[in-house]
Amino acid sequence: MNATIVFGGSQVSNTDGFIEEVSEEVRKDKLFALYKKYGWIPVVVILSLVGGAGFLEYQKSSKASAASARGDALIAALNQDDAIIRASELALIAEKGGAEAPIAKLHQAGILLEQEDLAGALSVYDDLSAGVDIYAQVATLKAIMIRGNKMEINDRLKALDAIATPGNAFRVIAMEQKAIAHIDSGEIDKAIAIFTSLIDESGVSQALMARCKQMILALGGKLPD
């Protein structure tokens, strides 16, 4: 028979209190057993997260250091007084790849032009122009300028049209080259029309505007009011 104690008309069983105490101890034992069995899991997860974050930071730091080293190498190469050494070091930087490679190639081609090695410069420009970035556009324009009227007119105009799109950073340069291409093909009226449109084009420098006016007059056209 269970003993009971009366408090203000309520009966609290000693047995009920004992059961609650035992149940609490059992829960504690189960939790401790579960912790011993599976407690390593959160520890591993935490260590993995911390280790992963550290590894990512290490990667970022390594990449930043590598990029800084490549940038320093590029500056050092450009500061070489001897053109042959400068071209050689730029070629090595270009071969290694990375963000500095196209810049190194453009400077390398420039040195080849200074040495009147047109074939070598064109080889570099043609290689760069195969891309789709800003360096490819610069290389394409430079190659067109070098080849001039030796380039097939339709190919020349098609390449320039791809760069002369509205909003393109090199639009006005490409438009000027289009006008020159029309002059080379004997289409004077088309050349005058392009030079005239460039005068009102936004972003045109004073130097280019002056060249356009000079070309309009030289070709027998009239300056716009």
C-alpha positions in Angstrom: 0.0 0.0 0.0 1.3 3.4 -0.9 1.7 6.0 1.9 0.2 9.4 1.2 0.7 12.8 2.8 -2.2 15.3 2.8 -1.5 19.0 2.1 -4.6 21.2 2.2 -6.9 18.5 0.8 -4.5 17.3 -2.0 -2.8 14.0 -1.9 0.7 13.6 -3.2 1.9 10.1 -3.7 5.4 9.2 -2.4 5.4 6.6 -5.2 4.8 9.3 -7.9 7.7 11.4 -6.6 10.0 8.4 -6.5 9.0 7.5 -10.1 9.7 11.0 -11.3 13.2 10.9 -9.7 14.0 7.6 -11.2 12.8 8.7 -14.6 15.0 11.8 -14.4 18.0 9.7 -13.6 17.2 7.3 -16.5 17.0 10.2 -18.9 20.3 11.5 -17.7 21.9 8.0 -18.1 20.5 7.8 -21.7 21.7 11.2 -22.6 25.2 10.4 -21.2 25.2 7.1 -23.2 24.1 8.9 -26.4 26.8 11.5 -25.8 29.5 8.8 -25.4 28.2 7.1 -28.5 27.6 10.1 -30.8 29.3 13.0 -29.1 32.2 12.9 -31.5 29.9 14.0 -34.4 29.4 17.6 -33.4 33.1 17.9 -32.5 34.1 16.6 -35.9 31.5 19.0 -37.6 32.9 22.0 -35.7 36.5 21.1 -36.4 35.6 20.6 -40.1 33.9 24.0 -40.3 36.9 25.7 -38.5 39.4 23.8 -40.6 37.5 24.5 -43.9 37.3 28.2 -43.1 41.0 28.2 -42.4 41.8 26.4 -45.6 39.8 28.9 -47.6 41.6 31.8 -46.0 44.9 30.1 -46.8 43.8 29.6 -50.4 42.8 33.3 -50.7 46.0 34.4 -49.1 48.1 32.2 -51.5 46.2 33.4 -54.5 46.7 37.0 -53.5 50.4 36.5 -52.9 50.8 34.8 -56.3 48.9 37.6 -58.1 51.1 40.2 -56.3 54.2 38.3 -57.4 53.0 38.2 -61.0 52.2 41.9 -60.9 55.7 42.7 -59.6 57.2 40.6 -62.3 55.3 42.4 -65.0 56.3 45.8 -63.6 59.9 44.7 -63.4 59.8 43.5 -67.0 58.4 46.7 -68.3 61.1 48.7 -66.4 63.9 46.9 -68.3 65.9 49.3 -70.4 67.0 46.7 -72.9 64.1 46.0 -75.4 65.3 42.4 -76.0 65.4 41.6 -72.3 62.1 43.3 -71.8 60.5 41.3 -74.6 62.0 38.1 -73.3 60.7 38.6 -69.7 57.2 39.6 -71.0 57.1 36.4 -73.1 57.8 34.3 -70.0 55.0 36.1 -68.1 52.7 35.5 -71.0 53.5 31.8 -71.1 52.7 31.3 -67.4 49.1 32.6 -67.9 47.0 34.4 -65.4 45.4 37.9 -65.5 48.7 39.5 -66.4 49.3 37.3 -69.5 47.3 39.4 -72.1 48.8 42.6 -70.8 52.3 41.1 -71.2 51.4 40.0 -74.7 50.2 43.5 -75.7 53.4 45.0 -74.5 55.4 42.3 -76.1 53.7 43.0 -79.5 54.4 46.7 -79.0 58.1 46.0 -78.6 58.1 43.8 -81.7 56.5 46.8 -83.6 59.3 49.1 -82.3 61.8 46.6 -83.8 59.8 46.6 -87.0 59.0 42.9 -86.6 55.5 43.2 -88.1 55.0 39.4 -88.6 55.9 38.8 -84.9 53.6 41.5 -83.7 50.7 40.3 -85.9 51.2 36.8 -84.6 50.8 38.0 -81.0 47.8 40.2 -81.9 46.1 37.4 -83.8 46.5 35.0 -80.9 45.0 37.6 -78.5 42.1 38.6 -80.9 40.8 35.0 -80.6 39.3 35.9 -77.2 36.2 37.8 -76.3 37.6 40.3 -73.7 38.8 43.9 -73.9 42.3 42.7 -74.7 41.0 40.8 -77.8 39.4 44.0 -79.0 42.6 46.0 -78.6 44.6 43.3 -80.4 42.0 43.2 -83.2 42.2 47.0 -83.7 46.0 46.9 -83.7 46.1 44.1 -86.2 43.7 45.9 -88.6 45.8 49.1 -88.4 49.0 47.2 -89.2 47.4 45.3 -92.2 45.5 48.2 -93.5 44.4 47.9 -97.1 46.3 44.5 -97.3 43.3 43.0 -95.4 40.2 41.9 -97.4 37.7 44.8 -97.1 34.7 42.7 -96.1 36.7 40.9 -93.3 38.1 44.3 -92.2 34.6 45.9 -92.0 33.1 42.9 -90.3 35.8 42.9 -87.6 35.3 46.6 -87.0 31.5 46.4 -86.9 31.8 43.9 -84.0 33.7 46.5 -82.0 31.8 49.7 -83.2 28.7 48.7 -81.3 27.0 51.4 -79.2 28.4 51.5 -75.7 31.6 49.7 -76.6 34.7 51.4 -75.1 36.5 51.3 -78.4 33.5 52.3 -80.6 34.8 55.7 -81.8 38.3 54.2 -82.7 36.6 51.4 -84.6 34.4 53.9 -86.4 37.4 56.0 -87.5 39.0 52.8 -88.8 35.9 52.0 -90.7 36.1 55.4 -92.4 39.7 54.7 -93.3 38.7 51.3 -94.7 36.1 53.0 -96.9 38.7 55.4 -98.2 41.0 52.5 -99.0 38.2 50.9 -101.0 37.3 54.1 -102.8 34.0 54.7 -101.0 34.6 58.4 -100.2 31.0 59.3 -99.5 30.7 56.5 -96.8 33.9 57.7 -95.2 32.7 61.3 -95.1 29.4 60.2 -93.5 31.3 58.3 -90.8 33.6 61.2 -90.0 30.6 63.6 -89.9 28.7 61.3 -87.5 31.8 61.0 -85.3 31.8 64.8 -84.7 28.5 64.5 -82.8 29.4 61.2 -81.2 29.6 61.3 -77.4 32.9 60.5 -75.9 34.9 61.7 -78.9 38.2 63.4 -77.9 39.2 66.8 -79.2 42.1 65.2 -81.1 39.8 62.8 -82.9 37.2 65.5 -83.6 40.0 67.6 -85.2 41.1 64.6 -87.3 37.5 64.0 -88.5 37.1 67.7 -89.6 40.5 67.6 -91.4 39.5 64.4 -93.2 36.1 65.7 -94.2 37.7 68.8 -95.8 40.5 66.7 -97.4 38.0 64.4 -98.9 36.0 67.3 -100.4 33.1 67.3 -97.9 31.6 70.1 -95.9 31.7 70.5 -92.2 28.3 70.3 -90.5 26.9 73.6 -89.2 
